[in-house]
Amino acid sequence: MPLIPLFIVVYLHSNVVFVGLVTSISSMASVPALIMWGDLSDKFKKRKIFILIGFLVHSYHC
């Protein structure tokens, strides 16, 4: 996550305002996704698989 602002400023030649916009939009998008994952884990009553998927997706992006 700390590399995203650096990528935006250096490679996209943008400013700090755009970094703030991208950060806030990604935070707003994560809230519905977290609610969806929580509802799915409650519906199937299995949390372990959702935790593993979360770790795998997070480690893939980092």
MIDO-590655 format. One record per atom (N, C-alpha, C, O): atom name; residue in one letter; x, y, z. Coordinates in steps of 0.05 Angstrom, whole numbers, plus 5000, padded with zeros to 4 digits. Layout:
N
<pt at="CA" aa="a" px="X" py="Y" pz="Z"/>
...
END
This chain:
62
<pt at="N" aa="m" px="5016" py="4976" pz="5000"/>
<pt at="CA" aa="m" px="5000" py="5000" pz="5000"/>
<pt at="C" aa="m" px="5017" py="5026" pz="5000"/>
<pt at="O" aa="m" px="5009" py="5045" pz="4987"/>
<pt at="N" aa="p" px="5039" py="5027" pz="5014"/>
<pt at="CA" aa="p" px="5055" py="5051" pz="5013"/>
<pt at="C" aa="p" px="5067" py="5058" pz="4986"/>
<pt at="O" aa="p" px="5074" py="5081" pz="4980"/>
<pt at="N" aa="l" px="5068" py="5038" pz="4968"/>
<pt at="CA" aa="l" px="5080" py="5043" pz="4942"/>
<pt at="C" aa="l" px="5060" py="5055" pz="4922"/>
<pt at="O" aa="l" px="5068" py="5067" pz="4902"/>
<pt at="N" aa="i" px="5034" py="5054" pz="4928"/>
<pt at="CA" aa="i" px="5014" py="5065" pz="4910"/>
<pt at="C" aa="i" px="5017" py="5095" pz="4906"/>
<pt at="O" aa="i" px="5017" py="5105" pz="4884"/>
<pt at="N" aa="p" px="5020" py="5111" pz="4928"/>
<pt at="CA" aa="p" px="5024" py="5140" pz="4924"/>
<pt at="C" aa="p" px="5050" py="5146" pz="4909"/>
<pt at="O" aa="p" px="5050" py="5164" pz="4892"/>
<pt at="N" aa="l" px="5071" py="5131" pz="4914"/>
<pt at="CA" aa="l" px="5096" py="5135" pz="4899"/>
<pt at="C" aa="l" px="5093" py="5129" pz="4870"/>
<pt at="O" aa="l" px="5103" py="5144" pz="4853"/>
<pt at="N" aa="f" px="5078" py="5108" pz="4863"/>
<pt at="CA" aa="f" px="5073" py="5101" pz="4835"/>
<pt at="C" aa="f" px="5057" py="5123" pz="4822"/>
<pt at="O" aa="f" px="5062" py="5130" pz="4799"/>
<pt at="N" aa="i" px="5037" py="5133" pz="4835"/>
<pt at="CA" aa="i" px="5020" py="5154" pz="4823"/>
<pt at="C" aa="i" px="5036" py="5179" pz="4818"/>
<pt at="O" aa="i" px="5033" py="5192" pz="4797"/>
<pt at="N" aa="v" px="5053" py="5187" pz="4837"/>
<pt at="CA" aa="v" px="5068" py="5212" pz="4833"/>
<pt at="C" aa="v" px="5090" py="5209" pz="4813"/>
<pt at="O" aa="v" px="5094" py="5226" pz="4796"/>
<pt at="N" aa="v" px="5105" py="5187" pz="4815"/>
<pt at="CA" aa="v" px="5129" py="5184" pz="4798"/>
<pt at="C" aa="v" px="5122" py="5175" pz="4769"/>
<pt at="O" aa="v" px="5130" py="5188" pz="4750"/>
<pt at="N" aa="y" px="5107" py="5154" pz="4767"/>
<pt at="CA" aa="y" px="5102" py="5143" pz="4740"/>
<pt at="C" aa="y" px="5079" py="5155" pz="4726"/>
<pt at="O" aa="y" px="5079" py="5158" pz="4701"/>
<pt at="N" aa="l" px="5058" py="5164" pz="4740"/>
<pt at="CA" aa="l" px="5036" py="5177" pz="4727"/>
<pt at="C" aa="l" px="5039" py="5207" pz="4726"/>
<pt at="O" aa="l" px="5022" py="5221" pz="4714"/>
<pt at="N" aa="h" px="5060" py="5217" pz="4738"/>
<pt at="CA" aa="h" px="5066" py="5246" pz="4739"/>
<pt at="C" aa="h" px="5042" py="5262" pz="4748"/>
<pt at="O" aa="h" px="5034" py="5282" pz="4736"/>
<pt at="N" aa="s" px="5031" py="5253" pz="4770"/>
<pt at="CA" aa="s" px="5007" py="5267" pz="4781"/>
<pt at="C" aa="s" px="5015" py="5281" pz="4807"/>
<pt at="O" aa="s" px="5039" py="5281" pz="4815"/>
<pt at="N" aa="n" px="4995" py="5293" pz="4820"/>
<pt at="CA" aa="n" px="5001" py="5308" pz="4844"/>
<pt at="C" aa="n" px="4989" py="5294" pz="4869"/>
<pt at="O" aa="n" px="4977" py="5273" pz="4867"/>
<pt at="N" aa="v" px="4993" py="5307" pz="4892"/>
<pt at="CA" aa="v" px="4984" py="5295" pz="4917"/>
<pt at="C" aa="v" px="4954" py="5295" pz="4919"/>
<pt at="O" aa="v" px="4943" py="5277" pz="4932"/>
<pt at="N" aa="v" px="4940" py="5313" pz="4906"/>
<pt at="CA" aa="v" px="4911" py="5313" pz="4906"/>
<pt at="C" aa="v" px="4900" py="5287" pz="4894"/>
<pt at="O" aa="v" px="4881" py="5275" pz="4904"/>
<pt at="N" aa="f" px="4912" py="5278" pz="4872"/>
<pt at="CA" aa="f" px="4903" py="5254" pz="4859"/>
<pt at="C" aa="f" px="4909" py="5230" pz="4877"/>
<pt at="O" aa="f" px="4893" py="5210" pz="4877"/>
<pt at="N" aa="v" px="4931" py="5230" pz="4891"/>
<pt at="CA" aa="v" px="4937" py="5209" pz="4910"/>
<pt at="C" aa="v" px="4915" py="5207" pz="4932"/>
<pt at="O" aa="v" px="4907" py="5185" pz="4939"/>
<pt at="N" aa="g" px="4906" py="5230" pz="4942"/>
<pt at="CA" aa="g" px="4885" py="5230" pz="4961"/>
<pt at="C" aa="g" px="4859" py="5219" pz="4950"/>
<pt at="O" aa="g" px="4844" py="5204" pz="4964"/>
<pt at="N" aa="l" px="4853" py="5226" pz="4925"/>
<pt at="CA" aa="l" px="4828" py="5216" pz="4913"/>
<pt at="C" aa="l" px="4829" py="5186" pz="4909"/>
<pt at="O" aa="l" px="4810" py="5172" pz="4915"/>
<pt at="N" aa="v" px="4852" py="5175" pz="4899"/>
<pt at="CA" aa="v" px="4854" py="5147" pz="4895"/>
<pt at="C" aa="v" px="4853" py="5132" pz="4922"/>
<pt at="O" aa="v" px="4840" py="5111" pz="4924"/>
<pt at="N" aa="t" px="4865" py="5143" pz="4942"/>
<pt at="CA" aa="t" px="4864" py="5130" pz="4969"/>
<pt at="C" aa="t" px="4836" py="5129" pz="4980"/>
<pt at="O" aa="t" px="4827" py="5109" pz="4991"/>
<pt at="N" aa="s" px="4822" py="5152" pz="4978"/>
<pt at="CA" aa="s" px="4794" py="5152" pz="4988"/>
<pt at="C" aa="s" px="4775" py="5135" pz="4972"/>
<pt at="O" aa="s" px="4758" py="5122" pz="4984"/>
<pt at="N" aa="i" px="4779" py="5133" pz="4946"/>
<pt at="CA" aa="i" px="4761" py="5116" pz="4930"/>
<pt at="C" aa="i" px="4766" py="5087" pz="4937"/>
<pt at="O" aa="i" px="4747" py="5071" pz="4938"/>
<pt at="N" aa="s" px="4791" py="5079" pz="4940"/>
<pt at="CA" aa="s" px="4797" py="5051" pz="4947"/>
<pt at="C" aa="s" px="4786" py="5044" pz="4975"/>
<pt at="O" aa="s" px="4778" py="5022" pz="4979"/>
<pt at="N" aa="s" px="4787" py="5063" pz="4993"/>
<pt at="CA" aa="s" px="4776" py="5058" pz="5020"/>
<pt at="C" aa="s" px="4745" py="5055" pz="5018"/>
<pt at="O" aa="s" px="4734" py="5038" pz="5032"/>
<pt at="N" aa="m" px="4732" py="5072" pz="5002"/>
<pt at="CA" aa="m" px="4703" py="5070" pz="4999"/>
<pt at="C" aa="m" px="4695" py="5043" pz="4985"/>
<pt at="O" aa="m" px="4674" py="5033" pz="4991"/>
<pt at="N" aa="a" px="4712" py="5033" pz="4967"/>
<pt at="CA" aa="a" px="4706" py="5008" pz="4954"/>
<pt at="C" aa="a" px="4710" py="4984" pz="4972"/>
<pt at="O" aa="a" px="4697" py="4964" pz="4969"/>
<pt at="N" aa="s" px="4728" py="4987" pz="4992"/>
<pt at="CA" aa="s" px="4733" py="4964" pz="5009"/>
<pt at="C" aa="s" px="4711" py="4959" pz="5029"/>
<pt at="O" aa="s" px="4707" py="4936" pz="5038"/>
<pt at="N" aa="v" px="4695" py="4980" pz="5036"/>
<pt at="CA" aa="v" px="4674" py="4976" pz="5056"/>
<pt at="C" aa="v" px="4652" py="4957" pz="5046"/>
<pt at="O" aa="v" px="4646" py="4938" pz="5060"/>
<pt at="N" aa="p" px="4641" py="4961" pz="5022"/>
<pt at="CA" aa="p" px="4621" py="4942" pz="5012"/>
<pt at="C" aa="p" px="4633" py="4914" pz="5009"/>
<pt at="O" aa="p" px="4619" py="4894" pz="5013"/>
<pt at="N" aa="a" px="4658" py="4912" pz="5000"/>
<pt at="CA" aa="a" px="4670" py="4886" pz="4997"/>
<pt at="C" aa="a" px="4673" py="4871" pz="5024"/>
<pt at="O" aa="a" px="4668" py="4847" pz="5025"/>
<pt at="N" aa="l" px="4680" py="4885" pz="5044"/>
<pt at="CA" aa="l" px="4682" py="4873" pz="5071"/>
<pt at="C" aa="l" px="4655" py="4864" pz="5081"/>
<pt at="O" aa="l" px="4653" py="4843" pz="5093"/>
<pt at="N" aa="i" px="4635" py="4880" pz="5076"/>
<pt at="CA" aa="i" px="4607" py="4872" pz="5084"/>
<pt at="C" aa="i" px="4599" py="4847" pz="5068"/>
<pt at="O" aa="i" px="4587" py="4829" pz="5080"/>
<pt at="N" aa="m" px="4605" py="4846" pz="5042"/>
<pt at="CA" aa="m" px="4598" py="4822" pz="5027"/>
<pt at="C" aa="m" px="4612" py="4797" pz="5037"/>
<pt at="O" aa="m" px="4599" py="4776" pz="5040"/>
<pt at="N" aa="w" px="4638" py="4799" pz="5042"/>
<pt at="CA" aa="w" px="4653" py="4776" pz="5053"/>
<pt at="C" aa="w" px="4642" py="4767" pz="5080"/>
<pt at="O" aa="w" px="4640" py="4743" pz="5085"/>
<pt at="N" aa="g" px="4635" py="4786" pz="5096"/>
<pt at="CA" aa="g" px="4623" py="4779" pz="5122"/>
<pt at="C" aa="g" px="4596" py="4765" pz="5120"/>
<pt at="O" aa="g" px="4591" py="4746" pz="5134"/>
<pt at="N" aa="d" px="4579" py="4775" pz="5102"/>
<pt at="CA" aa="d" px="4553" py="4762" pz="5098"/>
<pt at="C" aa="d" px="4557" py="4734" pz="5087"/>
<pt at="O" aa="d" px="4543" py="4716" pz="5095"/>
<pt at="N" aa="l" px="4575" py="4730" pz="5068"/>
<pt at="CA" aa="l" px="4580" py="4704" pz="5057"/>
<pt at="C" aa="l" px="4590" py="4684" pz="5078"/>
<pt at="O" aa="l" px="4582" py="4661" pz="5079"/>
<pt at="N" aa="s" px="4609" py="4694" pz="5095"/>
<pt at="CA" aa="s" px="4619" py="4676" pz="5116"/>
<pt at="C" aa="s" px="4598" py="4669" pz="5136"/>
<pt at="O" aa="s" px="4598" py="4647" pz="5147"/>
<pt at="N" aa="d" px="4579" py="4688" pz="5142"/>
<pt at="CA" aa="d" px="4557" py="4682" pz="5160"/>
<pt at="C" aa="d" px="4537" py="4663" pz="5148"/>
<pt at="O" aa="d" px="4527" py="4645" pz="5161"/>
<pt at="N" aa="k" px="4532" py="4666" pz="5122"/>
<pt at="CA" aa="k" px="4513" py="4649" pz="5108"/>
<pt at="C" aa="k" px="4522" py="4620" pz="5107"/>
<pt at="O" aa="k" px="4507" py="4602" pz="5112"/>
<pt at="N" aa="f" px="4548" py="4616" pz="5100"/>
<pt at="CA" aa="f" px="4558" py="4589" pz="5098"/>
<pt at="C" aa="f" px="4570" py="4578" pz="5124"/>
<pt at="O" aa="f" px="4577" py="4554" pz="5126"/>
<pt at="N" aa="k" px="4571" py="4595" pz="5145"/>
<pt at="CA" aa="k" px="4581" py="4587" pz="5171"/>
<pt at="C" aa="k" px="4609" py="4575" pz="5170"/>
<pt at="O" aa="k" px="4615" py="4557" pz="5186"/>
<pt at="N" aa="k" px="4624" py="4585" pz="5151"/>
<pt at="CA" aa="k" px="4652" py="4576" pz="5149"/>
<pt at="C" aa="k" px="4670" py="4601" pz="5146"/>
<pt at="O" aa="k" px="4668" py="4615" pz="5126"/>
<pt at="N" aa="r" px="4685" py="4606" pz="5166"/>
<pt at="CA" aa="r" px="4702" py="4629" pz="5165"/>
<pt at="C" aa="r" px="4730" py="4623" pz="5156"/>
<pt at="O" aa="r" px="4744" py="4641" pz="5144"/>
<pt at="N" aa="k" px="4739" py="4599" pz="5160"/>
<pt at="CA" aa="k" px="4767" py="4592" pz="5154"/>
<pt at="C" aa="k" px="4773" py="4596" pz="5124"/>
<pt at="O" aa="k" px="4794" py="4607" pz="5117"/>
<pt at="N" aa="i" px="4755" py="4587" pz="5106"/>
<pt at="CA" aa="i" px="4760" py="4589" pz="5078"/>
<pt at="C" aa="i" px="4761" py="4618" pz="5069"/>
<pt at="O" aa="i" px="4777" py="4625" pz="5052"/>
<pt at="N" aa="f" px="4744" py="4635" pz="5081"/>
<pt at="CA" aa="f" px="4744" py="4663" pz="5073"/>
<pt at="C" aa="f" px="4769" py="4678" pz="5083"/>
<pt at="O" aa="f" px="4779" py="4696" pz="5070"/>
<pt at="N" aa="i" px="4779" py="4669" pz="5107"/>
<pt at="CA" aa="i" px="4804" py="4681" pz="5117"/>
<pt at="C" aa="i" px="4827" py="4673" pz="5099"/>
<pt at="O" aa="i" px="4845" py="4689" pz="5093"/>
<pt at="N" aa="l" px="4828" py="4647" pz="5091"/>
<pt at="CA" aa="l" px="4849" py="4638" pz="5073"/>
<pt at="C" aa="l" px="4848" py="4652" pz="5046"/>
<pt at="O" aa="l" px="4869" py="4660" pz="5036"/>
<pt at="N" aa="i" px="4825" py="4656" pz="5035"/>
<pt at="CA" aa="i" px="4822" py="4670" pz="5010"/>
<pt at="C" aa="i" px="4832" py="4699" pz="5013"/>
<pt at="O" aa="i" px="4846" py="4709" pz="4995"/>
<pt at="N" aa="g" px="4825" py="4712" pz="5035"/>
<pt at="CA" aa="g" px="4834" py="4739" pz="5040"/>
<pt at="C" aa="g" px="4864" py="4741" pz="5042"/>
<pt at="O" aa="g" px="4876" py="4759" pz="5031"/>
<pt at="N" aa="f" px="4876" py="4722" pz="5056"/>
<pt at="CA" aa="f" px="4906" py="4722" pz="5058"/>
<pt at="C" aa="f" px="4919" py="4717" pz="5031"/>
<pt at="O" aa="f" px="4939" py="4730" pz="5024"/>
<pt at="N" aa="l" px="4908" py="4698" pz="5016"/>
<pt at="CA" aa="l" px="4919" py="4693" pz="4989"/>
<pt at="C" aa="l" px="4917" py="4716" pz="4970"/>
<pt at="O" aa="l" px="4936" py="4723" pz="4956"/>
<pt at="N" aa="v" px="4894" py="4729" pz="4970"/>
<pt at="CA" aa="v" px="4890" py="4753" pz="4953"/>
<pt at="C" aa="v" px="4909" py="4775" pz="4961"/>
<pt at="O" aa="v" px="4921" py="4789" pz="4945"/>
<pt at="N" aa="h" px="4911" py="4780" pz="4987"/>
<pt at="CA" aa="h" px="4928" py="4801" pz="4998"/>
<pt at="C" aa="h" px="4957" py="4796" pz="4992"/>
<pt at="O" aa="h" px="4972" py="4814" pz="4984"/>
<pt at="N" aa="s" px="4966" py="4771" pz="4995"/>
<pt at="CA" aa="s" px="4994" py="4764" pz="4990"/>
<pt at="C" aa="s" px="5000" py="4765" pz="4960"/>
<pt at="O" aa="s" px="5023" py="4771" pz="4953"/>
<pt at="N" aa="y" px="4980" py="4760" pz="4943"/>
<pt at="CA" aa="y" px="4984" py="4761" pz="4915"/>
<pt at="C" aa="y" px="4988" py="4790" pz="4906"/>
<pt at="O" aa="y" px="5004" py="4796" pz="4887"/>
<pt at="N" aa="h" px="4974" py="4809" pz="4918"/>
<pt at="CA" aa="h" px="4976" py="4837" pz="4910"/>
<pt at="C" aa="h" px="5001" py="4851" pz="4922"/>
<pt at="O" aa="h" px="5009" py="4872" pz="4911"/>
<pt at="N" aa="c" px="5012" py="4840" pz="4942"/>
<pt at="CA" aa="c" px="5036" py="4853" pz="4955"/>
<pt at="C" aa="c" px="5061" py="4843" pz="4943"/>
<pt at="O" aa="c" px="5082" py="4853" pz="4952"/>
END
